[in-house]
Amino acid sequence: MTWSKILKKFKSHRGGQVGLFFIAVFVLIAVFAPALAPYDPSQLHEGVLRLPPIWSSSSQAAFFLGTDDIGRDLLSRLIYGARISIGTGFFVVFISFSIGVFLGLLAGYFGGKFDALISRFVDILMSLPSILIAIVIAAILGPNLVNGILAVSIVALPGFIRIVRSTVMSEKEKLYVQAEKNFGAGHSRILFKNILPNCWGPIIVQSTLAFSDGILNVAALGFLGLGAQAPTPEWGVMLADYKPYMESSPWLVTLPGLCILIVVLAFNLLGDALRDILDPK
Amino acid sequence: MILKFGKKLFSALPTLFGVSLFAFLLIRLAPGDPVLTLLGERGADPEVYQQMKQSLGLDKPMYQQFFIYLGDLMQLDLGTSIHSKQSVWSEFISRFPATMELSIMAIIIAIIVGLILGVVAALYKGKFIDTILMSSALVGYSMPIFWWGLVLILIFSSHFGITPVAGRMSALYEVNTVTGFYLIDSWFSDNPVRVFNQALRHMILPAIVLATIPMAAIARMTRSSLLDVLKEDYIRTAKSKGLSSVYVISKHALRNAFMPILTVMGVMFGTLLTGAILTETIFSWPGIGKWILNAVQARDYPVIQGGVVLIALIIFVINSLVDFLYIVVNPRLRK
């Protein structure tokens, strides 16, 4: 499918546009966080503990979304949180994409023992709840943001491996691959020049969905105390930190969670749209 | 048909073996000495250290450890929890009904509500109701459930005060454990109606939280597979015979749309157990999700190792049951 065709279809897909819009907004926030945030996210402001947001009567104009339990500006923390969330999503997709696509290509193309081994590995990862594997790996490696990202990337591998493997298996039987073989092309040429370009549709869809899953799982790890750690303004960590104050200061738990929901929703909207356009069944 | 089923069971053995190996290796490949982690940083007495190492079986070579572990596993001996000194199996069994009861409740909610929403959306395809329902379904599907639980607690427990915040039962009542399912056991207590009421109130919020994602997935699947079926010729025939649309939907369309929905439900049970870890943490629900998370946080290695294998086993059993149901529902698969 050509670019202009994809673009034309995307123009009539409202959900995908809304998703892309919100993703763009959050990516911009993430990139320009230092310029956008009114304060340093870890700066303590004296005398303004758990100040409510601007729409409440007892608020102060200087703190748009209020302050937290030790007087940090909530808006600034949420803005820097976007940086962490978008960043984690990116790294999760980058790691699981590179390894997953590579393993999937080899397994699908060569088959045999290597394929059996990889498929077994996928089966094992799929036979357990993803968050359980992530929790155990993160806990054993030691709870911090980097290990959390690694753990979540491992969990995201099967999705890529399976989709690439099955696409390659159906592509390699097609005539153009046989023709290429008869012309004496080597394995790597067939794999990367002929087969891979025909797999992009499903891979792009999978990447978008892995992005939202990755953000969600890393936030869940942070919430459980097994991902990023306390002073980091990660949205999941913030939820856990502010949970004790949720009755007296409900905005402290409402807003970080809302941010997670919007970002995840945006990626799912885009993923749905891309699936309709690139990978119709 | 039975033969096919047996073959399927047999083919899963390598995967279960792999999970056991995975659980075994994970703990042994962890950086740092597990014995030291357990004894703390204070620098243990060498004698205590040796004793601990021996009791964990870590003094033998790795391959021997693995065979001992596999042999024990065959006899359902999963070792002893380091912290509670109870066997992992008995700890698991005492917590399993709580998770099962919550999961069953959640899947019932998810199926009933998800089916209704999906059918309504399909009937009003392209209309305003359809847009609203499908947007809500996507929101539900994207929900960070650990936050959703907190929001529901804020609304229903803090603001309206109609549901309790945590646990399975208020401390005022006692439940005699018969089945381990409090909604059933409550009828054997001294004050059945009140205890049942309490059990239900404790369960309703966690069940809704746990049901959210499967409900959204079922609604989406129901809508799309129903729309596929409604295009078929036999539906047009049924309609042209003058049958009411309720009859056509319930008798002809839903029955055929059911296969993809069933697939989603099977996959969903694994998701449900994933959700159980988060949901049980938020609501202090004494089930296996919270149990295994506590074990991870306390580095109780035998519990982590045994718990992972047991959870894989449950998911496998449930998926097999769904496969079986599949064959029962769809006669075309019986050959």
Interface residues (C-beta under 8 A of the other chain):
Chain A: G15 R120 F121 D123 I124 S127 L128 P129 S130 I131 L132 I135 V136 I137 A139 I140 L141 G142 S212 L216 A219 A220 F223 L224 G225 L226 G236 L239 K243 M246 E247 P250 V253 T254 P256 G257 L258 I260 L261 V264 L265 N268 L269 D272
Chain B: P14 T15 L16 G18 V19 F22 L26 I27 L29 A30 P31 L138 V139 Y141 S142 M143 P144 F146 W147 W148 L150 V151 I153 L154 S158 G270 T271 L273 T274 I277 L278 T281 I292 L293 V296 Q297 R299 I304 V308 I311 A312 I315 F316
